[in-house]
């Protein structure tokens, strides 16, 4: 299932499916995590008790990850 979710994310930027039971939510959240690992990008999922939406999450700005870089104010 994760490859299909990854393909939909690349094609449409998000994936939406009915997930009206806790088991289905858990299943698709696991697929979302695996798709994120496959694509090496952050992926988030939002469930509302009826549907789940899986989309790309925001990546950290490079200025936050470059801790060794000098500040422009130094």
C-alpha distances in whole Angstrom, upper triangle without the diagonal:
4,6,5,6,9,10,11,12,15,16,16,17,15,12,13,12,14,14,18,17,17,15,12,13,13,9,8,11,9,6,9,11,9,9,12,13,12,14,17,17,17,15,16,15,17,17,21,20,19,17,14,15,13,15,17,19,23,24,27,30,31,35,33,32,35,37,39,40,44,44,45,48,49
4,5,5,6,9,10,10,12,14,15,15,13,11,13,13,16,15,19,19,18,16,14,14,13,10,8,10,8,5,7,8,6,5,9,10,8,10,13,14,14,12,13,13,16,17,21,21,20,17,14,14,11,13,14,16,20,20,23,26,28,31,29,28,31,33,36,36,40,40,42,44,46
4,5,5,6,9,10,11,12,14,14,14,12,15,15,18,18,22,22,22,20,17,17,17,14,12,13,12,8,10,11,8,6,10,11,8,10,13,14,15,13,16,16,19,20,23,24,23,20,17,16,13,14,15,18,21,21,24,27,28,31,30,29,31,34,36,37,40,41,42,45,46
4,5,5,6,9,10,11,12,13,12,10,12,12,15,16,20,21,21,19,16,16,16,13,11,13,13,9,10,13,11,8,12,13,11,12,15,16,16,14,16,15,18,19,22,22,20,17,15,14,12,13,15,18,21,22,26,28,29,33,32,31,33,36,38,39,42,42,43,46,48
4,5,5,6,9,10,10,10,9,7,9,10,14,14,18,19,19,17,14,14,14,12,9,11,11,7,7,10,9,6,9,12,10,10,14,13,13,11,12,11,14,15,19,19,18,15,12,11,8,10,11,14,18,19,22,25,27,30,29,28,31,33,36,36,39,39,41,43,45
4,5,5,6,9,10,9,9,9,12,14,17,18,21,22,22,20,18,17,17,15,12,13,12,9,8,10,9,5,7,10,7,7,10,10,12,10,12,13,16,18,21,22,21,18,15,13,10,10,10,13,16,17,20,23,24,28,27,25,28,31,33,33,37,37,38,41,42
4,5,5,6,8,9,10,9,13,14,18,19,23,24,24,23,20,19,20,17,14,16,16,12,11,14,12,9,11,13,10,10,13,13,15,13,15,16,18,20,23,24,23,19,17,14,12,12,12,16,18,19,23,25,26,30,29,28,31,33,36,36,39,39,40,43,44
4,5,5,6,7,7,6,9,11,15,17,20,22,22,21,18,18,19,16,13,15,16,12,11,14,13,10,12,15,13,12,15,14,15,12,14,14,16,17,20,22,20,16,14,11,10,9,11,15,18,19,23,25,27,30,29,28,31,34,37,36,39,39,40,43,45
4,5,5,4,5,6,10,13,16,17,21,23,23,22,19,17,18,17,13,14,15,12,10,12,12,9,10,13,11,9,12,11,11,9,11,12,14,17,19,21,20,16,14,11,8,7,7,11,14,15,19,21,23,26,26,25,28,30,33,33,36,35,36,39,41
4,6,6,8,10,13,16,20,21,25,26,26,25,22,21,22,20,17,17,18,15,13,15,14,10,11,13,11,9,12,11,13,11,14,15,18,20,23,25,24,20,17,14,12,10,9,13,15,16,19,21,22,26,26,25,27,30,32,32,35,35,36,39,40
4,6,8,10,13,15,19,21,25,27,27,26,23,22,23,21,18,19,20,17,15,18,17,13,14,17,15,13,16,15,16,14,16,17,19,21,23,25,23,20,18,15,13,11,12,15,17,19,22,24,25,29,29,28,30,34,36,35,38,38,38,41,43
4,5,7,10,13,17,19,23,25,25,25,22,20,22,21,17,18,20,17,15,17,18,14,15,18,17,14,17,15,15,13,15,15,16,18,21,23,21,17,15,12,11,9,10,14,16,18,22,23,25,28,28,28,30,33,36,35,38,37,38,40,42
4,7,10,14,17,19,22,24,24,24,21,19,21,20,16,16,18,15,13,15,16,12,12,16,15,12,14,12,12,10,11,12,14,17,19,22,20,17,14,11,9,6,7,10,12,14,18,19,22,25,24,24,27,30,33,32,34,34,34,37,39
4,7,10,14,15,18,20,21,21,17,16,18,17,13,13,15,13,11,14,15,12,12,16,15,13,16,13,12,9,10,9,11,13,16,18,17,13,10,7,6,4,7,10,13,16,19,21,24,27,26,26,29,31,34,34,36,36,36,39,41
4,7,10,12,15,17,18,18,14,13,15,14,10,12,14,11,9,13,14,11,13,16,15,14,17,15,14,11,11,9,11,12,14,16,14,10,8,6,5,6,10,13,16,18,22,24,27,30,29,28,32,34,37,37,39,39,40,42,44
4,7,9,12,15,16,16,13,12,14,13,10,12,14,12,11,15,16,14,15,19,19,18,20,18,17,13,12,9,9,10,11,13,11,7,6,4,6,9,12,15,18,21,24,27,30,32,31,31,34,36,40,39,42,41,42,44,46
4,6,9,12,14,13,10,10,13,11,9,11,14,12,12,16,17,15,17,20,20,20,22,21,19,15,14,11,11,10,11,11,9,6,6,7,9,12,15,18,21,24,27,30,33,35,34,34,37,39,42,42,45,44,45,48,50
4,6,9,11,12,8,9,12,12,10,12,15,14,14,18,19,18,20,23,23,23,25,24,22,18,16,13,12,9,10,9,6,4,6,9,12,15,19,20,24,27,30,33,35,38,36,36,40,41,45,45,48,47,48,50,52
4,6,8,8,5,5,9,9,8,10,13,13,13,16,18,17,19,22,22,23,25,23,21,17,15,12,11,8,9,7,6,5,6,9,12,15,19,20,24,26,29,32,35,37,35,35,39,40,44,44,47,46,48,49,51
4,7,9,7,7,11,11,11,13,16,16,17,19,21,21,23,25,26,27,28,26,24,21,18,14,12,9,8,5,4,6,9,12,15,18,22,23,26,29,32,35,38,40,38,38,41,43,46,47,49,48,50,52,53
4,5,5,6,9,10,11,12,14,16,17,19,20,21,23,25,26,27,28,27,25,21,19,15,14,10,10,7,8,9,11,14,16,20,23,24,27,30,32,36,38,40,38,38,42,43,46,47,50,49,51,52,54
4,5,5,6,9,10,10,12,14,15,16,18,20,21,23,24,26,26,25,23,20,17,14,13,10,11,8,10,11,11,14,16,19,22,22,26,28,30,34,36,38,36,35,39,40,43,44,47,46,49,50,51
4,5,5,6,9,10,11,12,14,16,17,18,20,21,23,24,26,25,23,20,18,15,15,12,14,11,12,12,12,15,16,20,22,23,27,29,31,34,37,39,36,36,39,40,44,45,48,47,50,51,53
4,5,5,6,8,10,11,12,14,15,16,18,20,21,22,24,23,21,18,16,13,13,10,12,10,10,10,9,12,13,17,20,21,25,27,29,33,35,38,35,35,38,40,43,44,47,46,48,50,52
4,5,5,6,9,10,10,12,14,15,16,18,20,21,22,21,18,15,13,9,9,7,9,8,9,8,7,10,11,15,17,18,22,24,26,30,32,34,32,32,35,37,40,41,44,43,45,47,48
4,6,5,6,9,10,11,12,14,15,17,18,20,21,20,18,15,13,11,11,10,13,12,13,12,10,13,12,16,18,18,22,24,26,29,32,34,31,31,34,35,39,40,43,42,45,46,48
4,6,5,6,9,10,11,12,14,16,17,18,20,19,18,15,14,11,13,12,15,14,14,13,11,13,12,16,18,19,23,24,27,30,32,35,32,31,35,36,39,41,44,44,46,48,49
4,5,5,6,9,10,10,12,14,15,16,18,17,15,12,11,8,10,10,13,13,13,10,8,9,8,12,14,16,20,21,24,27,30,32,30,29,33,35,38,39,42,41,43,45,47
4,5,5,6,9,10,11,13,14,15,16,15,13,10,8,7,9,9,13,13,14,12,9,10,8,11,13,14,17,19,21,25,27,29,27,26,30,31,35,36,39,38,40,42,43
4,5,5,6,9,10,11,12,14,15,15,13,11,11,10,13,13,16,16,17,15,12,13,11,13,15,15,19,20,22,26,27,30,28,27,30,31,34,36,39,39,41,43,44
4,5,5,6,9,10,10,12,14,14,13,10,11,10,13,14,17,17,17,15,12,12,9,12,13,15,18,19,22,26,27,30,28,27,30,32,35,36,39,39,41,43,45
4,5,5,6,9,10,10,12,11,9,6,7,7,10,12,16,17,17,14,10,10,6,8,10,11,15,16,19,22,24,27,25,24,27,29,32,33,36,36,38,40,41
4,5,5,6,9,10,10,10,8,7,8,9,13,14,18,19,20,17,13,13,10,11,11,11,15,15,17,21,22,25,23,22,25,27,30,31,34,34,36,38,39
4,5,5,6,9,10,10,10,9,11,12,16,17,21,22,22,19,16,15,12,13,13,14,17,17,20,23,24,27,25,23,26,28,31,32,35,36,38,40,41
4,5,5,6,8,9,9,8,10,11,15,17,21,22,21,18,15,13,10,10,10,12,15,15,18,21,23,26,24,23,26,28,31,31,35,35,37,39,40
4,5,5,6,5,6,5,9,11,15,17,21,22,23,19,16,14,10,10,8,9,12,12,15,18,19,22,21,19,22,25,27,28,31,31,33,36,37
4,5,5,7,8,9,12,14,18,20,24,25,26,22,19,17,14,13,12,13,15,14,16,19,20,23,21,19,22,24,26,27,31,32,34,36,37
4,6,8,10,11,14,16,19,22,25,27,26,23,20,18,14,14,13,14,16,16,18,21,21,25,24,21,24,27,29,29,33,34,35,38,39
4,5,8,9,13,15,19,21,25,27,26,23,19,17,13,12,10,12,14,13,16,18,19,22,21,19,22,25,27,27,31,31,33,36,37
4,7,9,13,16,19,22,26,28,28,25,21,19,15,13,11,11,12,11,13,16,16,19,18,16,19,21,23,24,27,28,30,33,33
4,6,10,13,17,20,23,26,26,22,19,16,13,10,7,8,9,8,11,13,14,18,17,15,18,21,23,23,26,27,28,31,32
4,7,10,14,17,20,23,23,20,17,14,11,9,6,5,7,7,9,13,14,17,16,15,18,20,23,24,27,27,28,31,32
4,7,10,14,17,19,20,16,13,10,7,6,4,5,8,9,13,16,18,21,19,18,22,24,27,27,30,30,31,34,35
4,7,10,14,16,17,14,10,8,6,6,6,5,9,11,14,17,20,22,20,20,24,25,29,29,32,31,33,35,36
4,7,10,12,13,10,7,5,4,6,9,9,12,15,18,21,23,26,24,24,27,29,32,33,35,35,36,38,40
4,7,10,11,8,5,5,7,9,11,11,14,17,20,23,26,28,26,26,30,31,35,35,37,36,38,39,41
4,6,7,6,4,6,9,12,15,15,18,21,23,26,29,31,29,30,33,34,38,38,41,40,41,43,45
4,5,6,7,9,12,15,18,18,21,24,26,29,32,34,32,32,36,37,41,41,43,42,43,45,47
4,6,8,11,14,17,20,21,24,27,29,32,35,37,35,35,39,40,44,44,46,45,47,48,50
4,7,10,14,17,20,21,24,28,30,33,36,38,36,37,40,42,45,45,48,47,48,49,52
4,7,10,13,17,18,21,24,27,30,33,35,33,34,37,39,42,43,45,44,45,47,49
4,7,10,13,15,18,21,24,27,30,32,30,30,34,35,39,39,42,41,42,44,46
4,6,10,12,15,18,21,24,27,29,28,28,31,33,36,36,39,38,39,41,43
4,7,9,13,15,19,21,24,27,25,25,28,30,34,34,36,36,37,39,41
4,6,10,12,16,18,21,24,22,22,26,28,31,31,33,33,34,36,38
4,7,9,12,15,17,20,19,19,22,24,27,27,30,29,30,33,35
4,6,10,12,15,18,16,16,20,22,25,25,27,27,28,30,32
4,7,9,12,14,13,14,17,19,22,22,24,23,24,26,28
4,6,9,11,10,10,13,16,19,18,21,21,22,25,26
4,6,8,7,7,10,12,16,15,18,17,19,21,23
4,5,6,7,9,12,14,13,15,15,16,18,20
4,5,5,6,9,11,10,13,13,14,17,18
4,6,5,7,10,8,10,9,11,14,15
4,6,7,10,10,12,11,14,15,16
4,6,9,9,12,13,15,18,18
4,5,6,9,10,13,15,15
4,6,8,9,13,14,14
4,6,9,12,14,13
4,6,9,12,11
4,6,8,7
4,5,5
4,6
4
